[in-house]
């Protein structure tokens, strides 16, 4: 099971809160592959055949079981659209959609997502026509250096497929698992809000300055 | 040109202020020279080392050494054509490539037969490397080559000075194998005592590690009569302010792909300066500059840390040479935090006096900071405000951590915080409104010193009149407050930055220069300035940047790129247009200088019907494209900007958690080239400074000196829910020419937020970051 970003209660901040509270919630990390009640059924350590369904095409690879989904696609298939920022499931630059759910591909083993439908930013546009979310990012200048952008785009697509009329609150929560160091958040919010069909006359903080409890802020460990 | 004052003089002489009224020149010179006079040698060294140097490599400085470029011919100046594109909102031309993942960053470059490299680094902050055994690595499957990075026989180079200092490196067929091989390298260390804390170094309680000492005193700056100033004071304060070390956290890590063809090297580098990277590679490898080509088409953030090529660049090239194959070496997140630079800490013990009518009469400060293992930590103090009687003594403290590098407005966020908190404390002493108190103590208003106007405008727009006195007395645990802070930054342009324009007979236009895009939208700026000059749309221009084969231009640092590159671009485009007009003129039966390019046509001035479409006109060019080159020239750019920011924050005094609700940023940057991307720089600056104020912090283990949060889950950065409503008021001062805006908006937010918190909770937190723990602690001390 891939590491999910959009499980209830699993955003970056709530994850930190959980850990800060003393432990990792059950269900955040799935069982390791090949481990069951009977014991270890190991594969590897050498390369094993792995077949991935990426952007509607089957990709056959010979990779070590430890190779992540992100590295398998970036380094073995030249699908470099999604980026590696932190390699620890914190920054979201690697965000892909697996069976309709957004996942941190840097923290998901490739071997673990065989038979699932994997979507990366490389396959989002149809030819020269950008996905509406991609177009909105361009229109609103919701990108600067652009390195986090593919992850933000995929997280936004995942969010809007689930909540086509996402509220400002849902947009913010849905994208809290992605970090941008250039500081594009205000315009990413505008871009996603414009696609959600709710218009985007406000910037990121305006609507809920008072609505969000203060204890939802970033927690320190 | 190594001497800072020489360089300053050269900059002065470069004539930034030419072409404007004597009044403007006078005020700018006064303003521009003042901060320099106030700088201590340590500060100047910091700037030098940090390359506030506005981001220039040594060779840039050499190139920039020619003190007097001729002023621009008025026919090329911004006012010589109507601005049809410049100043509008143009979407990034490379936006579609970035949102679709097609844009290839250095991290994405793959070459045939490419190997992956990994660096073996010291886990200790200070140690002597006794031996390095590569044999274990050689047995790892996929291993290709390895090297030891330091000469162990030399007692100086055998010593590592911080956690993460390079020791050895390996290359293997896959990244996983490279990681395995790096782990299999056996390094024997003799662990040495380390300086871990600034306080213990200052107190003389730390081991003696640095030569000649762990603490380096700078020159003391003095002006006026301090004793008389304190005599004239009705009130005084005696407080210590400080800011912490943060790291750049570029989303794309530092790194290189190196490929040799004989003795010629092609390097894809994630860099803010392709030309400086080329020079660093050539000098580091001992090969001619002409043998090195550096390419950087897209780069994932730099913030100052990618102005210089780190050791990993040379290591990558050497491994590639040894292996006889291309090698990719991209650092991981931990390495990023440890070795690729940081914003130095700062502290200032300030005694200040204020007269009953709100004039700061005296300012006496001892300041210090650390930029790591041997690097300076300068910052301006006091920041911007005028104090006639002042003294400031600065010390650089060396500790065994990675070296600082310039980080978005080097020194200014620190100087801003350490000064602005004092401003509100003094204002409270004399019971003055912070805005009015600031206005009383500012330098005179000038085009590059607009704070008074911006403060008044901002106060009105932000609802400052609703601000209560220090300490929100409304019941309940949520307290609200407002704060304000100001900023300045030099920016400005200089050469060389040579642009090359080509117009083909099919009407195609190429504008080519050795600049690069740090994420500000440089490619779009190149196309906009070209299109504006030629009466075209930006989409009709092909901008080519990010390659040393495109010529010489400066690094993207110091908010200088727009101002350094746009004059050459405009002049080259207009020169090419002159040549095109020569070819078109006979067909229209007029002299070439009677023609103008407007709206996709070349026509007789004031007679639009008498002309040719751009495509028809270009058919007369023939097989040889028209080409023209031009460098930066004075007269189209100037330096020094001003800005003001207001912040509103809510603080839960039960939890200590701060939530910033609103920020208003008023910022000028001379002639705005692209309104859309200039605004984005302001958003980004505000959010960066919000991180500095509330979240990010490089935390060292007090015993081991190792960083405890070298990642992105414990090194906290704002997410979307943490970002306040941000309103930008960009001031277009077209008459000043282009200046630059990357840095100033990130200076004042942190101080404005801290003052909003102070206004909310009624007590002063005098150090950053404003963590919940620190706020609760400060509140408890008051109780």
Interface residues (C-beta under 8 A of the other chain):
Chain A: X11 X12 X13 X15 X16 X64 X66 X67 X71 X74 X75 X78 X79 X80 X81 X82 X83 X84 X85 X86 X87 X88 X89 X90 X91 X93 X120 X121 X122 X124 X125 X130 X134 X135 X137 X138 X139 X141 X143 X144 X145 X146 X147 X148 X149 X150 X153 X171 X172 X173 X175 X176 X177 X178 X179 X180 X181 X182 X183 X184 X185 X186 X187 X188 X189 X202 X203 X204 X205 X206 X209 X212 X214 X215 X216 X217 X218 X220 X221
Chain B: X91 X92 X94 X95 X96 X98 X99 X100 X101 X102 X103 X104 X105 X107 X108 X110 X116 X174 X175 X176 X248 X249 X250 X251 X252 X298 X299 X300 X301 X303 X332 X333 X478 X518 X519 X520 X521 X650 X652 X655 X657 X658 X659 X660 X661 X662 X676 X677 X679 X680 X683 X684 X685 X686 X687 X688 X694 X695 X711 X712 X713 X714 X716 X717 X718 X719 X720 X721 X722 X723 X724 X725 X726 X727 X771 X772 X773
